[in-house]
Amino acid sequence: MKQNPEIEAWFNQKKRPAEAAMRRVREVVLGADPRLTEYIKYGTLQFGYEGDLANFVQHDKTTVNLMFNRGARIKVDFPHLESTHPSARFMRFADLAEVDARADELAAVARACCEMAAP
């Protein structure tokens, strides 16, 4: 994956306990669809296409929490996409091994978000 200086600065700014797992989530999400981009907004790493699609929340914890901002609109059921929030859905990962185990599902969710946001 091409190094993005803005994102590297965000990771280097503070040692995050789940950095390895977060970096793997980033790799999977960005590899899921070429339309996806990344940037820093509201103090966290955002993934976007036609707007903000997903971002890390509670990124100072030992687990990874990825919020899909409009995840409730995804028409496909994914077993690890959770929440009762009216618009957001979350994928949570305990560690790097869990990210690897769920990589295909994570990529499918990212693609579904792009399809939903496509003009």
KEGUTOR-791066 format. One line per 4 residues: their letters; for each residue x, y, z of C-alpha. Coordinates in Angstrom, 1 decimal, always signed. Layout:
A) X Y Z ~ ... $
This chain:
MKQN) +0.0 +0.0 +0.0 ~ +1.3 +3.5 -0.9 ~ +2.3 +5.5 +2.2 ~ +0.1 +8.5 +2.9 $
PEIE) +2.2 +11.0 +4.9 ~ -0.9 +12.5 +6.6 ~ -2.0 +9.0 +7.8 ~ +1.5 +8.0 +8.9 $
AWFN) +1.7 +11.2 +10.9 ~ -1.6 +10.3 +12.6 ~ -0.3 +6.9 +13.5 ~ +3.0 +8.3 +14.7 $
QKKR) +1.4 +11.1 +16.7 ~ +0.4 +8.7 +19.4 ~ +1.1 +5.0 +20.0 ~ -2.2 +3.3 +19.7 $
PAEA) -2.5 -0.1 +21.5 ~ -4.2 -1.8 +18.5 ~ -2.1 -0.1 +15.8 ~ -1.2 -3.4 +14.0 $
AMRR) -4.9 -4.4 +13.8 ~ -5.9 -0.9 +12.7 ~ -3.3 -0.9 +10.0 ~ -4.6 -4.2 +8.7 $
VREV) -8.2 -2.9 +8.7 ~ -7.0 +0.1 +6.7 ~ -5.3 -2.3 +4.2 ~ -8.4 -4.4 +3.8 $
VLGA) -10.8 -1.4 +3.4 ~ -8.6 +0.4 +0.9 ~ -8.0 -2.8 -1.0 ~ -11.7 -3.5 -1.2 $
DPRL) -12.6 -0.9 -3.8 ~ -10.4 +1.5 -5.8 ~ -12.9 +4.4 -5.2 ~ -12.1 +4.5 -1.5 $
TEYI) -9.8 +7.2 -0.2 ~ -8.4 +8.0 +3.3 ~ -7.9 +11.2 +5.1 ~ -7.9 +12.7 +8.6 $
KYGT) -11.0 +14.4 +9.8 ~ -12.3 +15.1 +13.3 ~ -9.1 +13.7 +14.7 ~ -9.4 +10.2 +13.3 $
LQFG) -8.7 +8.3 +10.1 ~ -11.6 +8.4 +7.7 ~ -12.4 +6.3 +4.7 ~ -14.5 +8.0 +2.1 $
YEGD) -16.1 +7.8 -1.3 ~ -18.7 +10.4 -2.2 ~ -18.5 +11.5 +1.5 ~ -17.4 +10.0 +4.8 $
LANF) -18.1 +6.3 +4.8 ~ -16.2 +4.9 +7.8 ~ -13.8 +5.9 +10.5 ~ -12.0 +4.5 +13.6 $
VQHD) -13.7 +5.4 +16.8 ~ -12.4 +4.9 +20.3 ~ -9.0 +4.4 +18.7 ~ -7.1 +4.6 +22.0 $
KTTV) -8.4 +1.2 +23.1 ~ -6.8 -2.2 +22.8 ~ -9.6 -3.3 +20.3 ~ -10.5 -1.8 +16.9 $
NLMF) -13.8 -0.2 +16.4 ~ -14.7 +0.8 +12.8 ~ -17.9 +2.9 +12.4 ~ -19.7 +2.8 +9.1 $
NRGA) -21.5 +6.2 +9.2 ~ -24.5 +5.2 +7.0 ~ -24.2 +1.4 +7.7 ~ -27.9 +1.1 +8.6 $
RIKV) -28.7 +1.7 +4.9 ~ -26.7 -1.3 +3.7 ~ -29.2 -3.8 +2.2 ~ -27.1 -6.9 +2.8 $
DFPH) -26.9 -8.6 +6.2 ~ -23.3 -9.1 +7.5 ~ -22.8 -11.2 +10.6 ~ -20.3 -8.9 +12.3 $
LEST) -21.9 -5.5 +11.4 ~ -23.7 -4.5 +14.6 ~ -25.6 -1.7 +16.3 ~ -29.1 -0.5 +16.8 $
HPSA) -28.2 +3.1 +16.0 ~ -30.5 +4.7 +13.5 ~ -27.8 +5.3 +10.9 ~ -24.3 +3.9 +12.0 $
RFMR) -23.1 +0.3 +12.2 ~ -19.9 -1.0 +13.7 ~ -17.4 -3.7 +13.1 ~ -15.3 -4.5 +16.1 $
FADL) -12.1 -6.5 +16.2 ~ -10.4 -7.9 +19.3 ~ -7.0 -8.2 +17.6 ~ -5.0 -8.7 +14.4 $
AEVD) -6.0 -12.3 +14.1 ~ -9.7 -11.4 +14.2 ~ -9.2 -8.8 +11.5 ~ -7.6 -11.4 +9.3 $
ARAD) -10.4 -13.9 +10.0 ~ -13.0 -11.3 +9.0 ~ -11.1 -9.7 +6.1 ~ -13.4 -10.9 +3.4 $
ELAA) -16.5 -9.7 +5.3 ~ -14.9 -6.3 +6.0 ~ -14.0 -5.9 +2.3 ~ -17.6 -6.8 +1.3 $
VARA) -19.0 -4.2 +3.7 ~ -16.6 -1.6 +2.3 ~ -17.7 -2.4 -1.2 ~ -21.4 -2.3 -0.2 $
CCEM) -20.8 +1.2 +1.2 ~ -19.3 +2.3 -2.0 ~ -22.2 +0.9 -4.0 ~ -24.7 +2.6 -1.7 $
AAP) -22.9 +5.9 -2.1 ~ -22.3 +5.7 -5.9 ~ -24.0 +8.6 -7.8 $
